[in-house]
Amino acid sequence: MIQLHPQFLTPDGKHEYVALPYEEFKEIQSRLEDAEDLLALELARPEDAGKPAISREEMQQRLGMTD
């Protein structure tokens, strides 16, 4: 879990904006991109959703690409 250190900006006494340290923002952005990529993969091949994947090494072995 990411530990966040938000600063709330409250014009007119209402929370409207949040400021984060830049590194925390970048970490959140990276994790969101990873989640979006994972979702895109799941949606791209719904028939494979939830099935176990195989490693690159196992795929190379199956294809006869080992040294």
C-alpha positions as CSV (number, residue, x, y, z in Angstrom):
1,M,0.0,0.0,0.0
2,I,1.3,3.4,-0.9
3,Q,1.6,5.8,2.1
4,L,0.3,9.1,1.0
5,H,0.9,12.6,2.4
6,P,-1.9,14.7,1.0
7,Q,-2.4,18.4,1.6
8,F,-6.0,19.4,1.2
9,L,-6.8,22.7,-0.4
10,T,-10.0,24.0,1.0
11,P,-11.2,27.3,-0.6
12,D,-14.4,28.4,1.0
13,G,-14.0,25.8,3.7
14,K,-14.7,22.8,1.3
15,H,-12.2,20.2,0.2
16,E,-11.7,20.9,-3.5
17,Y,-8.2,19.9,-4.4
18,V,-5.4,17.7,-3.1
19,A,-1.7,18.2,-3.4
20,L,0.7,15.3,-3.2
21,P,4.5,15.0,-3.2
22,Y,5.6,14.5,-6.8
23,E,7.0,11.0,-6.1
24,E,3.8,9.8,-4.6
25,F,1.9,11.2,-7.6
26,K,4.2,9.4,-10.0
27,E,3.8,6.1,-8.1
28,I,0.0,6.4,-8.2
29,Q,0.1,7.2,-11.9
30,S,2.3,4.2,-12.6
31,R,0.1,1.8,-10.7
32,L,-3.0,3.2,-12.5
33,E,-1.3,2.6,-15.9
34,D,-0.5,-0.9,-14.8
35,A,-4.1,-1.6,-13.8
36,E,-5.3,-0.2,-17.1
37,D,-2.9,-2.4,-19.0
38,L,-4.1,-5.4,-17.1
39,L,-7.7,-4.6,-17.7
40,A,-7.0,-4.1,-21.4
41,L,-5.4,-7.6,-21.6
42,E,-8.4,-9.1,-19.8
43,L,-10.8,-7.5,-22.2
44,A,-8.8,-8.3,-25.2
45,R,-9.1,-12.0,-24.7
46,P,-12.1,-12.7,-22.5
47,E,-12.0,-16.4,-23.2
48,D,-8.6,-16.5,-21.4
49,A,-9.7,-14.3,-18.4
50,G,-8.8,-15.9,-15.1
51,K,-6.8,-18.8,-16.7
52,P,-3.3,-19.3,-15.5
53,A,-0.5,-17.9,-17.6
54,I,2.8,-19.6,-18.5
55,S,6.3,-18.2,-18.1
56,R,8.4,-17.0,-21.0
57,E,10.8,-19.8,-20.4
58,E,8.0,-22.4,-20.6
59,M,6.7,-20.8,-23.9
60,Q,10.2,-20.9,-25.4
61,Q,10.5,-24.6,-24.4
62,R,7.1,-25.4,-26.0
63,L,8.1,-23.6,-29.2
64,G,11.5,-25.4,-29.2
65,M,13.4,-22.2,-28.8
66,T,15.7,-23.3,-25.9
67,D,19.4,-23.5,-26.3
